[in-house]
Amino acid sequence: MKRDRHSLFLASRVTDKGTLSDPAFKTVAFAMPLQEFPPIAVIADAHVHDPAADFGFPGAVHTCGLSVRPLAEAARSTRVFNESLQAFRTALDDVASRGIRYVVLLGDYTDDGQVATTAAVAAILKDYGERHGMSFFAVPGNHDIFADAGRHRTKRFLAADGSSAVVTSHPVNTSGACLPPGIPHDLPVTVSPDMFCPGYPDGLLPVAEHGYFPQPSYLHWETPFGMQGASAERMFTAVSSSGSTQRPLMEASYLVEPVEGLWLLMIDANVFVPIDGSDEWVDSTSAGWNAMLVHKRHVIDWMTDVGARARRLDKRLIAFSHYPALDPLDGTRAAEVALLGPTATSGRIPADAVGGAFITAGIPLHFSGHLHVNDTARMRRGDGAFVNVAVPSLVGFPPAYKILTLHGDTAEIETVSLGDMPMDPAIGALYSAEVRRTGVRTGGMAEANRYGDFLSAHVGHLAWRRHLKREWPAPLGALLRAATLGDLARLAVRPVVPMEDAVAMLPVARDQTNACGEGAPETLSAIAFLGDWYRLRMGSDLGLASVSSQRLRFYDRLSALYLAQPWPEGSAQGGIAAMLSLFEAYRRGLPSKDFRIDLRTGEITALIPTPSD
């Protein structure tokens, strides 16, 4: 076994029973196989919002908390809010029950980087560290921090009667002047500095001990600039697109060796680019790894160096960042753009050059968050292979975290669902008051008793209230709103119909053809299929488990009807076929629930549960 200065350091460390260099400890220290490591829990996009946070606004609800966000806002957002704290604690409780002591946080561990929220997360991590001996390793997400000086945040909260109030960190007056778009100006406003989102390095300091800065327990720790942890030693120059504006910014990436032989490469993939001639910055939300290749070459070069050293020193190297490094939607970006045109999601898909950079660096495995999807992606080039494991969010469908266990040259991934978590009845009572007062439609969210059902209703509601409006071509959207699933089946056996004429043809199609026979799915709105389409898009294997076997059999028949032949461009049948083709890609991608990765070849195999599981 090769030895370096870090393993020599381990051999002389003091334990509570003596030193590992004592004869009694030699067997423990050096007989253990080098490639056997403790399991690691990986949690992405917890977006913790503390309903007990006190922002000091009038009408705060004291029965179940102080800062409960309206259900109406969650119904329009890609994530929910008030359930996040309970979901985070539920995940950590499950991690503790399994005896897992190492936890990676893949960014967006806070709601929006607010001072109060980051403090709440820090308190939770300290609590679990003290009670369960957990060690946390975090990377920042685009919601946790903003550039060098931070930015203001504004949020809306419920009062006991279902009405709303606004809390902002922006210095506005109580009339609501200067509030962001979408916030009614007739609501009461409270200004609180605790709502502010700091920048680098201030936003990292409350969670500094969780990887961002060196700790005595680490066997090795470094940044792209060396082994100095001080913020001043980790500055790089951020350059505007034209090159005319340059500003210093801290780099938060680090490499840590928590146990002998295991290197965790924690990459800060936030890319903040200065705006020419301004003190403002381009938001990092849509940048990700594509921008890393351009604006943070120092990190790319460092990754390559780390990869070479890991091979030379026999270290097992695993990488983590907030942003995906391969297409986490089963390689469907081009097909989605062809169907929907460019969308916010397609704009965040990394180019192939990103995966190529990981292969060049010799990094076989990377975990990501950001897009709130559960998926596995792989790239092969020559003899090299690279796998990206997309970890779902705790506050979007499907709610889950992952466990990584390394055995020699294989990595086993287990996905743990939080779907059985009960909903908080006190928060549910507030939702009921809000619904009574406003009449807001939430697609069954307010009625759910289980968290999995709540989020399944949430994604189904988003499918037609948000995504269909914003992203889908209007003629196809009109068809999906007007048709039943039976209509779609009958349309497949009719002559080709231009998309613009499809809705007008539906009554005729109903009268003339019954291609799929009778059955409950046939009577459902095609919007039900749209909801299931998004469940599989976001959840892959986990999404598939949420769709009834009866519906899946019907979708099998639809796919057989539509995908057996090509359809003319611009036809209604062509649009439905494209939608079904993507559905089948989401359905039949690489294993994404419980699976094994050969880190030498990139081969991925599903782990089949035993009858006792």
C-alpha positions in Angstrom: 0.0 0.0 0.0 1.4 3.4 -1.0 1.9 5.9 1.9 2.0 9.7 1.8 2.4 12.4 4.4 -1.3 12.3 5.1 -1.5 8.6 5.9 1.6 9.1 8.0 -0.2 11.8 9.9 -3.1 9.5 10.4 -0.8 6.8 11.9 0.3 9.2 14.7 -3.1 10.7 15.5 -4.2 10.5 19.1 -7.4 8.7 19.8 -9.3 8.3 23.1 -7.6 5.0 23.5 -4.1 5.9 22.6 -2.2 6.5 19.3 -2.6 4.6 16.1 1.2 4.2 16.1 1.0 2.0 19.2 1.5 -1.7 18.6 -2.0 -2.4 19.8 -3.5 -0.3 17.0 -1.4 -1.3 14.1 -3.8 -4.0 13.0 -6.7 -1.5 13.2 -4.9 1.2 11.3 -3.3 -0.8 8.5 -5.0 -4.1 8.1 -8.3 -2.4 7.0 -8.6 -2.5 3.1 -7.7 0.8 1.7 -10.8 1.1 -0.5 -13.4 0.4 2.2 -15.0 3.7 3.4 -17.9 4.7 5.6 -21.2 5.5 3.8 -22.0 9.1 2.9 -25.5 10.7 2.9 -26.0 13.2 0.1 -28.7 15.8 0.5 -29.5 18.4 -2.2 -31.6 21.5 -2.2 -33.1 21.3 1.3 -34.0 25.0 0.9 -34.6 25.2 4.7 -37.1 27.8 5.7 -37.8 28.0 9.5 -41.5 28.6 10.2 -40.4 29.7 13.7 -38.2 32.5 12.5 -39.2 35.8 13.9 -39.0 38.6 11.4 -41.1 40.8 13.6 -44.1 41.5 11.4 -47.6 42.2 12.9 -50.1 39.4 12.8 -47.5 36.6 13.0 -49.0 33.3 13.8 -47.8 32.1 17.2 -49.7 28.8 17.3 -47.4 26.9 14.9 -44.8 29.4 14.0 -44.1 33.0 13.1 -43.3 32.9 9.4 -45.5 30.6 7.3 -45.4 31.2 3.6 -48.7 31.3 1.6 -49.7 28.0 0.0 -50.6 30.0 -3.1 -46.9 30.9 -3.6 -45.8 27.3 -3.3 -48.5 26.4 -5.8 -46.8 28.7 -8.3 -43.2 27.8 -7.4 -41.0 24.9 -8.3 -40.5 24.2 -4.6 -42.6 24.3 -1.4 -41.5 26.3 1.6 -43.1 25.6 5.0 -42.4 21.8 4.9 -38.7 22.2 4.3 -37.5 22.3 8.0 -39.5 19.2 8.9 -38.2 17.4 5.7 -34.6 18.3 6.5 -34.9 17.0 10.1 -36.7 13.9 8.8 -33.8 13.2 6.4 -31.2 13.8 9.1 -33.1 11.6 11.6 -33.1 8.8 9.0 -29.4 9.3 8.4 -28.7 9.1 12.1 -30.8 5.9 12.5 -28.6 4.2 9.9 -25.5 5.1 11.8 -24.2 7.3 8.9 -21.8 10.0 10.2 -20.7 11.8 7.0 -23.2 14.1 5.2 -22.7 16.1 2.0 -25.0 19.2 1.4 -25.1 19.9 -2.3 -26.0 23.5 -2.0 -29.3 25.5 -1.6 -29.4 24.3 2.0 -31.1 27.6 2.8 -34.4 29.0 1.5 -32.8 32.1 0.0 -29.6 32.7 2.0 -31.3 35.0 4.5 -29.3 35.8 7.6 -32.0 34.2 9.9 -32.3 31.1 7.7 -28.5 30.5 7.5 -28.4 30.8 11.3 -31.2 28.2 11.6 -29.3 25.8 9.3 -26.1 26.3 11.3 -28.0 25.5 14.5 -29.4 22.3 13.0 -26.1 21.1 11.8 -24.5 21.8 15.2 -27.3 19.9 17.0 -26.9 16.8 14.8 -23.2 17.0 15.0 -23.3 17.1 18.8 -26.0 14.4 19.3 -25.0 12.0 16.5 -21.4 12.8 15.7 -22.2 13.8 12.2 -19.7 15.7 10.0 -21.1 17.9 7.3 -19.4 19.0 4.0 -21.2 21.7 2.2 -21.0 23.5 -1.2 -22.9 26.7 -1.9 -25.8 26.9 -4.2 -27.2 29.8 -6.1 -29.8 30.4 -3.3 -27.3 30.4 -0.4 -25.1 33.4 -1.2 -24.8 36.2 -3.7 -21.5 37.6 -5.2 -19.4 39.9 -3.0 -21.9 42.1 -1.2 -25.1 40.1 -1.2 -28.6 41.2 -2.1 -31.9 42.0 -0.6 -34.7 39.4 -0.2 -38.5 40.0 0.1 -41.0 37.4 1.2 -44.7 37.1 1.9 -46.1 35.4 5.0 -49.5 34.3 6.3 -51.4 35.8 9.2 -53.8 33.7 11.3 -56.9 34.8 9.3 -55.3 33.7 5.9 -54.3 37.2 4.9 -50.7 38.1 4.0 -47.9 40.4 5.2 -44.6 41.3 3.6 -41.1 41.2 5.1 -38.2 42.7 3.2 -34.6 43.5 3.9 -34.8 46.4 1.5 -35.0 49.8 3.1 -38.5 50.7 1.9 -41.2 52.6 3.7 -44.3 51.0 5.1 -46.4 52.0 2.1 -44.7 49.3 0.1 -42.7 51.6 -2.2 -39.8 49.8 -4.0 -41.3 46.3 -3.5 -40.4 43.8 -6.2 -42.9 43.0 -9.0 -45.7 40.6 -8.0 -46.0 41.8 -4.4 -49.2 43.8 -3.8 -48.5 47.2 -2.5 -51.6 47.2 -0.2 -50.0 44.6 2.2 -48.4 45.6 5.5 -44.6 45.7 5.2 -41.9 45.0 7.8 -38.3 45.8 7.1 -35.9 43.3 8.7 -32.1 42.9 8.3 -32.5 39.2 9.0 -34.1 38.9 5.5 -30.9 39.9 3.8 -28.8 37.4 1.8 -25.0 38.1 2.3 -22.2 37.5 -0.2 -18.8 35.9 -0.1 -17.3 35.3 2.5 -19.9 36.6 5.0 -22.6 34.1 3.9 -20.2 31.2 4.5 -19.1 32.1 8.0 -22.1 30.8 10.0 -21.4 27.3 8.4 -17.7 27.7 8.2 -16.8 24.6 10.1 -18.7 22.4 7.6 -15.9 22.0 5.1 -15.5 25.6 4.0 -12.5 26.2 6.3 -9.9 23.6 7.6 -10.8 21.7 10.8 -8.4 19.8 13.1 -10.2 16.5 12.3 -9.4 16.6 8.6 -6.5 14.5 7.3 -6.1 16.8 4.4 -7.7 20.0 3.2 -6.9 22.4 0.4 -8.3 24.9 -2.1 -7.3 25.7 -5.7 -4.8 28.2 -4.1 -3.2 25.9 -1.6 -3.7 24.9 2.0 -4.4 28.3 3.5 -8.0 28.7 4.7 -8.2 32.4 5.1 -10.6 34.2 2.8 -7.9 36.6 1.7 -5.8 33.7 0.4 -8.7 32.4 -1.7 -9.4 35.3 -4.0 -9.6 35.3 -7.7 -10.5 37.9 -10.3 -14.0 37.7 -11.8 -14.1 39.2 -15.2 -17.1 40.6 -17.2 -17.9 39.1 -20.5 -16.2 41.9 -22.4 -13.2 41.8 -20.1 -13.5 45.5 -19.2 -14.7 45.1 -15.6 -12.8 43.0 -13.1 -13.6 42.4 -9.5 -12.1 40.2 -6.7 -14.3 37.3 -5.4 -13.6 34.5 -2.9 -13.4 30.9 -4.2 -15.2 28.5 -1.9 -14.1 25.2 -3.5 -12.1 22.8 -1.4 -10.7 19.2 -1.2 -11.1 17.4 2.0 -9.9 14.0 3.3 -12.2 13.0 6.2 -10.9 9.5 6.4 -7.8 7.8 5.2 -7.8 7.4 1.4 -11.1 9.2 0.7 -11.0 12.6 -1.1 -14.2 14.6 -1.4 -13.8 17.3 -4.1 -16.3 20.0 -3.1 -16.7 22.4 -6.0 -18.2 25.8 -5.7 -19.8 26.0 -9.2 -21.5 29.3 -8.6 -20.4 31.7 -11.3 -21.0 35.3 -10.7 -19.9 37.5 -13.6 -19.5 41.3 -13.2 -21.8 43.5 -15.4 -19.7 45.9 -17.5 -19.4 49.3 -15.9 -21.6 48.4 -12.9 -21.4 47.2 -9.3 -24.0 44.6 -10.2 -23.4 40.9 -11.0 -25.0 38.4 -13.4 -27.1 36.0 -11.4 -25.5 32.5 -11.2 -28.8 30.5 -11.5 -28.5 29.6 -15.2 -24.7 29.6 -15.5 -23.5 26.4 -13.8 -20.8 24.3 -15.4 -21.0 25.8 -18.8 -19.9 29.1 -17.3 -17.3 27.3 -15.1 -15.4 26.4 -18.3 -15.2 30.0 -19.2 -15.0 32.0 -16.0 -13.4 29.7 -13.5 -10.6 28.0 -15.3 -8.6 28.0 -12.1 -11.0 25.4 -10.7 -10.9 23.3 -13.9 -7.1 23.2 -13.8 -7.1 22.4 -10.1 -9.5 19.5 -10.7 -7.1 18.0 -13.2 -4.3 18.3 -10.8 -6.3 16.8 -8.0 -7.3 13.9 -10.2 -3.6 13.2 -11.1 -2.6 13.3 -7.4 -5.5 11.0 -6.4 -4.3 8.4 -8.9 -0.7 8.7 -7.8 -1.5 8.5 -4.1 -4.3 5.8 -4.3 -7.0 8.1 -3.1 -10.6 7.4 -4.0 -11.9 10.7 -5.5 -15.5 11.7 -5.6 -16.7 15.1 -6.7 -19.7 17.2 -5.6 -21.2 20.5 -6.7 -24.6 22.2 -6.8 -24.9 22.1 -10.6 -25.2 19.0 -12.9 -22.2 18.1 -15.0 -24.2 16.0 -17.5 -27.7 16.3 -18.9 -29.8 15.0 -16.0 -32.9 14.5 -18.1 -31.9 11.3 -19.8 -30.0 13.0 -22.6 -33.2 14.6 -23.9 -32.2 18.2 -24.2 -32.3 18.4 -28.0 -35.6 16.6 -28.2 -37.1 18.8 -25.5 -36.0 22.0 -27.3 -37.4 20.6 -30.5 -40.8 20.1 -28.8 -40.9 23.1 -26.5 -38.3 25.5 -27.7 -35.6 26.9 -25.3 -36.8 26.8 -21.7 -35.3 27.8 -18.4 -34.4 24.1 -17.8 -32.9 23.4 -21.2 -30.7 26.5 -20.8 -29.2 25.0 -17.6 -28.2 21.7 -19.2 -24.4 21.4 -19.4 -22.6 21.0 -22.7 -20.7 17.8 -23.5 -17.4 19.7 -22.9 -18.2 19.7 -19.2 -18.3 15.9 -19.0 -15.2 15.8 -21.1 -13.4 18.0 -18.6 -14.3 15.5 -15.8 -13.0 12.6 -17.9 -9.8 14.5 -18.6 -9.4 15.1 -14.9 -9.9 11.5 -14.1 -12.9 12.1 -11.9 -15.3 9.1 -12.3 -18.3 10.2 -10.3 -20.0 13.5 -9.5 -23.2 14.3 -7.5 -25.3 17.3 -8.3 -28.5 19.1 -7.3 -30.0 22.4 -8.6 -32.6 21.1 -11.1 -34.5 19.1 -8.4 -34.5 15.9 -10.5 -33.7 12.3 -9.7 -31.6 10.9 -12.5 -28.4 9.2 -13.5 -26.3 10.2 -16.6 -23.2 8.8 -18.1 -20.5 9.8 -20.6 -17.9 7.6 -22.2 -15.0 8.8 -24.2 -12.3 6.4 -25.3 -11.3 4.5 -22.2 -12.7 7.1 -19.9 -16.1 7.1 -18.2 -17.9 9.7 -16.1 -21.2 9.4 -14.2 -23.3 12.3 -12.8 -25.8 11.4 -10.1 -28.6 14.0 -9.9 -30.0 14.1 -6.3 -33.6 15.2 -6.0 -34.6 18.1 -3.7 -36.2 17.7 -0.3 -38.9 20.3 -1.3 -39.9 19.1 -4.7 -41.2 15.9 -6.2 -39.8 13.4 -5.5 -38.5 14.2 -2.0 -35.5 12.0 -1.4 -31.8 11.9 -0.5 -29.1 9.4 -1.5 -26.5 7.2 0.3 -23.1 6.5 -1.3 -21.2 3.4 -0.3 -17.9 2.7 -1.8 -16.6 -0.9 -2.2 -13.2 -1.0 -3.9 -13.8 0.1 -7.5 -17.6 0.2 -7.2 -20.0 2.7 -5.8 -23.4 1.7 -4.6 -26.2 4.3 -4.5 -29.3 4.0 -2.4 -32.2 6.5 -2.8 -34.2 7.1 0.4 -37.7 8.6 -0.1 -39.3 11.0 2.4 -42.8 10.4 0.9 -44.3 8.9 4.1 -43.5 12.0 6.2 -46.8 13.3 7.7 -47.9 16.8 7.0 -47.9 19.3 9.9 -51.6 19.8 10.9 -51.0 23.3 12.3 -49.6 24.5 9.0 -52.4 22.7 7.3 -54.9 24.7 9.3 -53.3 27.9 8.1 -53.6 26.6 4.5 -57.3 26.0 5.1 -57.8 29.5 6.3 -55.9 30.8 3.3 -58.1 28.8 0.9 -61.3 29.9 2.6 -60.2 33.6 2.4 -58.7 33.6 -1.1 -60.3 30.7 -2.9 -56.8 29.8 -4.2 -56.7 26.5 -6.3 -53.9 24.2 -5.3 -54.7 21.0 -7.2 -55.2 18.8 -4.1 -52.2 20.1 -2.1 -54.2 21.4 0.8 -56.0 18.0 1.2 -52.8 15.9 1.4 -51.9 14.1 4.6 -48.6 12.6 3.4 -45.6 14.6 2.1 -45.3 12.4 -1.0 -48.9 13.0 -1.9 -48.5 16.8 -1.2 -45.6 17.0 -3.6 -47.2 14.8 -6.3 -50.2 17.1 -6.3 -47.8 20.0 -6.4 -46.0 18.8 -9.6 -49.3 17.9 -11.2 -50.6 21.4 -10.4 -47.5 23.1 -11.8 -47.7 21.1 -15.0 -50.8 22.9 -16.2 -50.8 26.1 -14.1 -47.2 27.0 -14.8 -45.3 24.9 -17.3 -48.1 24.5 -19.8 -48.6 28.3 -19.9 -44.9 29.3 -19.9 -43.2 26.6 -22.0 -45.5 24.6 -24.2 -46.6 25.7 -27.7 -50.0 27.2 -27.5 -51.7 24.9 -30.1 -50.4 21.8 -28.3 -51.4 23.3 -24.9 -54.9 23.9 -26.2 -55.1 20.3 -27.4 -54.0 18.9 -24.0 -56.5 21.1 -22.2 -59.4 20.1 -24.4 -58.7 16.4 -25.0 -59.2 13.3 -22.9 -56.7 10.5 -22.9 -59.2 8.6 -25.1 -59.2 11.4 -27.5 -55.4 11.1 -27.9 -55.7 7.4 -28.6 -58.5 8.0 -31.2 -56.5 10.8 -32.8 -53.6 8.3 -33.5 -55.8 6.2 -35.9 -57.3 9.2 -37.8 -55.8 10.9 -40.8 -53.1 13.4 -40.1 -54.5 16.6 -38.6 -52.7 19.9 -38.5 -52.0 20.9 -34.9 -54.1 24.1 -35.2 -57.2 22.0 -36.3 -56.9 19.3 -33.7 -59.2 20.8 -31.0 -62.0 21.3 -33.6 -61.7 17.7 -34.7 -62.1 16.2 -31.2 -65.9 15.9 -31.1 -65.8 14.1 -34.5 -63.1 11.8 -33.4 -65.1 10.9 -30.3 -68.1 10.0 -32.4 -66.3 7.9 -35.0 -63.5 5.9 -33.3 -62.9 4.1 -30.1 -59.4 2.8 -30.6 -58.6 1.9 -27.0 -61.8 0.5 -25.7 -63.5 1.4 -22.4 -61.5 2.0 -19.2 -61.0 4.6 -16.5 -57.9 6.3 -18.0 -59.7 7.0 -21.3 -62.0 9.4 -19.5 -59.3 11.4 -17.9 -58.2 14.8 -19.2 -55.0 14.7 -21.2 -53.7 17.1 -18.4 -53.4 14.0 -16.3 -50.9 12.6 -18.7 -49.0 16.0 -18.6 -48.8 15.6 -14.8 -47.4 12.1 -15.1 -45.0 13.3 -17.9 -43.5 15.8 -15.4 -43.5 13.2 -12.6 -41.3 11.0 -14.7 -39.2 13.9 -16.0 -38.4 14.9 -12.4 -38.3 11.5 -10.8 -37.3 8.9 -13.3 -37.5 5.6 -11.4 -39.2 7.3 -8.4 -41.6 9.1 -10.7 -42.5 5.8 -12.4 -43.4 4.4 -9.0 -46.0 7.2 -8.5 -48.0 6.4 -11.6 -50.7 3.7 -11.4 -50.2 0.5 -13.3 -53.5 1.1 -15.0 -52.3 4.4 -16.4 -49.0 2.9 -17.4 -50.7 0.2 -19.4 -52.7 2.9 -21.2 -49.6 4.9 -21.9 -48.0 1.7 -23.3 -50.9 1.6 -25.8 -50.5 5.2 -26.6 -46.8 4.8 -27.3 -47.4 1.8 -29.5 -49.9 3.8 -31.5 -47.9 6.9 -31.9 -44.3 5.7 -32.0 -44.7 3.0 -34.6 -44.5 5.5 -37.5 -43.1 8.9 -38.4 -45.6 11.9 -38.4 -45.5 15.0 -40.5 -44.0 18.1 -38.9 -46.7 20.4 -37.6 -49.3 17.7 -37.2 -51.2 17.1 -34.0 -50.1 13.5 -34.1 -46.4 14.6 -34.4 -46.7 16.8 -31.3 -48.2 14.0 -29.2 -45.6 11.5 -30.6 -42.8 13.8 -29.6 -44.3 14.1 -26.1 -44.6 10.3 -25.8 -41.0 9.8 -27.1 -39.7 12.0 -24.2 -41.9 10.2 -21.7 -40.5 6.9 -22.8 -36.9 8.3 -22.5 -37.6 9.4 -18.9 -39.1 6.1 -18.2 -36.4 3.9 -19.6 -33.2 5.8 -18.7 -30.3 4.5 -16.6 -31.2 3.2 -13.1 -31.7 6.0 -10.7 -33.1 4.5 -7.5 -30.8 1.8 -6.1 -27.8 0.9 -8.4 -24.2 0.1 -8.6 -21.5 1.9 -10.6 -18.2 0.3 -11.8 -15.9 3.3 -11.4 -13.4 1.9 -13.8 -15.8 1.3 -16.7 -18.9 3.4 -15.9 -21.1 0.3 -16.1 -24.3 0.8 -14.2 -26.6 -2.0 -12.9 -29.8 -1.8 -10.9 -29.8 -3.3 -7.4 -32.8 -5.5 -7.1 -34.3 -5.6 -3.7 -34.4 -8.9 -1.9 -37.8 -10.2 -0.6 -36.7 -9.3 2.9 -36.1 -5.6 2.0 
